[in-house]
């Protein structure tokens, strides 16, 4: 549990015109803030649910004023929990994820790594494991958010499993 930070301006574009318009209206009409926050939280929940992660009772709350999402639920294992946190954090408009999730089976946590310009999964694998050929280990650890080993982008957060 804890707060994980992400770059608010990068990631999956889930907040359509309706949510963005509601957020702008919330600045003028505070009564609309709860509606905008719930719409954003629902968009995040729906996105994470499409990933097929093994999580029971997964829910999200979102505060547009701080751009912090809180993730709740019980993940089958540490990997599913971390993937959910990354999926929530890698949404454009989310600056942080307050992890309120638990796991059914405790395991050592992975490290999170923020991609920088010029990174490849091979380069990252060489840095963390001493062997560039371990790149598929990182790719597999970030499925289904990653669909191809060559499709990573700067400021994206990745899960680096322990050796």
C-alpha positions as CSV (number, residue, x, y, z in Angstrom):
1,X,0.0,0.0,0.0
2,X,1.1,3.5,-0.7
3,X,1.0,6.3,-3.2
4,X,2.6,5.8,-6.6
5,X,3.2,8.8,-8.8
6,X,2.8,9.0,-12.5
7,X,3.0,11.7,-15.2
8,X,-0.5,13.2,-15.5
9,X,-0.1,14.2,-19.1
10,X,0.8,10.8,-20.5
11,X,-1.0,7.4,-20.9
12,X,-4.2,5.9,-22.1
13,X,-6.8,8.5,-23.2
14,X,-9.9,7.4,-21.4
15,X,-11.5,10.7,-20.4
16,X,-13.6,11.7,-23.3
17,X,-15.3,15.0,-23.9
18,X,-18.1,14.4,-21.4
19,X,-15.7,13.8,-18.5
20,X,-13.4,16.7,-19.5
21,X,-16.4,19.0,-19.9
22,X,-17.8,17.9,-16.5
23,X,-14.3,18.6,-14.9
24,X,-14.2,22.1,-16.3
25,X,-17.8,22.7,-15.1
26,X,-16.8,21.5,-11.7
27,X,-14.4,24.4,-11.3
28,X,-17.4,26.8,-11.7
29,X,-20.1,24.6,-10.1
30,X,-18.8,22.5,-7.2
31,X,-21.9,20.3,-7.4
32,X,-20.7,18.9,-10.7
33,X,-17.3,17.8,-9.2
34,X,-18.6,14.5,-7.7
35,X,-20.3,13.7,-11.0
36,X,-17.1,14.3,-13.0
37,X,-15.0,12.4,-10.5
38,X,-17.3,9.4,-10.6
39,X,-17.3,9.4,-14.5
40,X,-13.5,9.4,-14.5
41,X,-13.4,6.6,-11.9
42,X,-15.9,4.5,-14.0
43,X,-13.8,5.0,-17.1
44,X,-10.7,3.8,-15.3
45,X,-12.5,0.8,-13.8
46,X,-13.9,-0.2,-17.2
47,X,-10.5,0.0,-18.7
48,X,-8.8,-2.1,-16.0
49,X,-11.6,-4.7,-16.2
50,X,-11.0,-5.2,-19.9
51,X,-7.4,-6.3,-19.1
52,X,-8.6,-9.6,-17.6
53,X,-6.7,-9.2,-14.3
54,X,-7.6,-11.5,-11.5
55,X,-9.0,-9.0,-9.0
56,X,-12.1,-9.4,-6.9
57,X,-14.3,-6.3,-6.1
58,X,-12.1,-3.9,-8.1
59,X,-13.2,-0.3,-7.6
60,X,-11.6,3.1,-8.2
61,X,-12.3,6.5,-6.8
62,X,-10.9,9.6,-8.5
63,X,-10.3,13.2,-7.3
64,X,-10.0,15.5,-10.3
65,X,-8.7,18.3,-8.1
66,X,-5.6,16.3,-7.1
67,X,-5.6,13.8,-10.0
68,X,-5.3,11.0,-7.5
69,X,-7.0,7.7,-8.1
70,X,-7.6,5.2,-5.2
71,X,-7.6,1.6,-6.2
72,X,-9.5,-1.0,-4.1
73,X,-9.9,-4.8,-4.4
74,X,-8.4,-8.1,-3.7
75,X,-5.9,-9.4,-6.3
76,X,-5.1,-13.1,-6.6
77,X,-1.3,-12.3,-6.4
78,X,1.2,-9.5,-6.3
79,X,1.6,-9.4,-10.1
80,X,-2.2,-8.7,-10.7
81,X,-2.1,-6.0,-8.0
82,X,0.9,-4.3,-9.6
83,X,-0.5,-4.5,-13.1
84,X,-3.8,-2.9,-11.9
85,X,-1.8,0.0,-10.2
86,X,0.2,0.5,-13.4
87,X,-2.9,0.4,-15.6
88,X,-4.7,3.0,-13.4
89,X,-1.5,5.2,-13.3
90,X,-0.8,5.0,-17.0
91,X,-4.1,6.8,-17.7
92,X,-3.8,10.4,-19.0
93,X,-5.1,12.7,-16.3
94,X,-4.0,10.5,-13.4
95,X,-1.0,11.9,-11.4
96,X,-1.0,9.3,-8.7
97,X,-2.5,6.0,-7.5
98,X,-3.2,5.5,-3.8
99,X,-3.0,1.7,-3.5
100,X,-5.6,0.4,-1.1
101,X,-5.6,-3.1,-2.6
102,X,-4.7,-6.4,-0.9
103,X,-3.5,-9.7,-2.3
104,X,-4.7,-13.3,-1.6
105,X,-1.1,-14.7,-1.9
106,X,1.7,-12.5,-0.7
107,X,4.8,-12.4,-2.9
108,X,7.8,-10.1,-3.1
109,X,6.9,-6.9,-4.8
110,X,8.3,-5.8,-8.2
111,X,10.1,-2.5,-8.9
112,X,8.4,0.1,-11.0
113,X,10.5,1.8,-13.7
114,X,9.7,4.9,-15.7
115,X,10.7,4.6,-19.4
116,X,13.0,7.4,-20.7
117,X,13.7,8.4,-24.3
118,X,15.9,5.8,-25.9
119,X,14.9,2.9,-23.7
120,X,14.1,-0.5,-25.1
121,X,13.1,-3.5,-23.1
122,X,16.5,-5.1,-23.8
123,X,18.3,-2.0,-22.4
124,X,16.1,-2.1,-19.3
125,X,16.6,-5.9,-18.9
126,X,20.4,-5.4,-19.1
127,X,20.2,-2.7,-16.4
128,X,18.0,-4.8,-14.0
129,X,19.1,-8.4,-14.8
130,X,22.5,-7.9,-16.3
131,X,21.3,-9.7,-19.5
132,X,19.5,-7.9,-22.4
133,X,18.0,-11.2,-23.5
134,X,15.7,-11.1,-20.4
135,X,13.6,-8.4,-22.1
136,X,10.7,-10.9,-22.6
137,X,10.5,-11.3,-18.8
138,X,9.7,-7.6,-18.5
139,X,7.3,-7.8,-21.5
140,X,5.4,-10.7,-20.0
141,X,5.3,-9.0,-16.6
142,X,3.5,-6.0,-18.2
143,X,1.0,-7.9,-20.3
144,X,-1.8,-7.1,-21.2
145,X,-0.9,-3.3,-21.0
146,X,2.0,-4.0,-23.4
147,X,0.9,-5.6,-26.7
148,X,4.4,-5.8,-28.3
149,X,7.9,-5.6,-26.9
150,X,8.8,-2.6,-29.1
151,X,5.8,-0.5,-28.1
152,X,6.9,1.3,-25.0
153,X,7.0,5.1,-24.7
154,X,8.8,7.7,-22.5
155,X,7.2,8.3,-19.1
156,X,5.3,5.0,-19.2
157,X,5.7,3.1,-16.0
158,X,6.6,-0.6,-16.2
159,X,6.7,-3.5,-13.7
160,X,10.1,-5.1,-13.3
161,X,9.7,-8.4,-11.5
162,X,12.4,-9.5,-9.0
163,X,15.2,-11.7,-10.2
